[in-house]
């Protein structure tokens, strides 16, 4: 019957170097949703913009100037 080979343990100096390499040296800032999903952001932004621009009710609601009032405003007659 064969005995399993003992596991390899590197020398102490080499193990210290390996442990140092494993540590992260810089703290990275959190990325925004746009930076994490650039393609989805572009598709969403372009689709929404085109929908607002080419849809008559949405264009009137968001972009178009309000309609001018018809004729002069006359207050109602008081009795």
Phi, psi and omega per residue, in radians:
X1 nan 2.434 -3.115
X2 -1.690 2.574 3.098
X3 -1.725 2.522 -3.141
X4 -1.142 2.575 3.135
X5 -1.247 2.501 3.116
X6 -1.153 2.532 -3.136
X7 -1.179 2.592 -3.085
X8 -1.375 2.302 3.042
X9 -2.144 2.048 -3.118
X10 -1.208 2.817 3.082
X11 -1.031 2.757 -3.051
X12 -1.036 -0.714 -3.128
X13 -1.116 -0.739 3.128
X14 -1.174 -0.686 3.120
X15 -1.118 -0.658 3.100
X16 -1.130 -0.707 3.095
X17 -1.126 -0.707 3.123
X18 -1.138 -0.694 3.125
X19 -1.140 -0.642 3.131
X20 -1.164 -0.663 -3.122
X21 -1.192 -0.475 -3.085
X22 -1.305 -0.349 -3.101
X23 -1.376 2.454 3.088
X24 -1.412 2.303 -3.058
X25 -1.614 -0.414 -3.090
X26 -2.138 2.527 3.054
X27 -1.680 2.055 -3.098
X28 -1.504 2.449 3.113
X29 -1.257 2.710 3.123
X30 -1.225 2.341 -3.134
X31 -1.491 2.521 3.140
X32 -1.286 2.956 -3.121
X33 -1.091 -0.641 -3.128
X34 -1.150 -0.696 3.121
X35 -1.234 -0.546 3.126
X36 -1.357 -0.526 -3.077
X37 -2.255 1.138 -3.060
X38 -1.146 -0.687 -3.109
X39 -1.156 -0.787 3.122
X40 -1.105 -0.679 3.102
X41 -1.093 -0.797 -3.130
X42 -1.094 -0.788 -3.129
X43 -1.099 -0.769 -3.126
X44 -1.137 -0.798 -3.103
X45 -1.120 -0.808 -3.116
X46 -1.163 -0.743 3.133
X47 -1.092 -0.789 3.133
X48 -1.113 -0.753 -3.133
X49 -1.095 -0.798 3.139
X50 -1.163 -0.649 3.117
X51 -1.104 -0.775 3.132
X52 -1.167 -0.698 -3.069
X53 -1.243 -0.692 -3.036
X54 -1.715 -0.062 3.095
X55 -1.688 2.085 -3.057
X56 -1.015 -0.869 -3.128
X57 -1.121 -0.702 3.138
X58 -1.232 -0.650 3.093
X59 -1.079 -0.781 3.128
X60 -1.113 -0.620 -3.096
X61 -1.296 -0.655 -3.007
X62 -1.795 -0.633 -2.945
X63 -1.971 -0.753 -2.992
X64 -1.113 2.598 3.065
X65 -1.217 2.580 3.119
X66 -1.135 2.618 -3.133
X67 -1.210 2.450 3.095
X68 -1.218 2.648 3.123
X69 -1.253 2.567 -3.105
X70 -1.450 2.089 3.041
X71 1.135 3.080 3.119
X72 -1.259 2.571 3.119
X73 -1.482 2.118 3.114
X74 -1.919 2.174 3.132
X75 -1.133 2.625 3.137
X76 -1.154 2.667 -3.119
X77 -1.220 2.296 3.097
X78 -1.557 2.461 3.129
X79 -1.717 nan nan
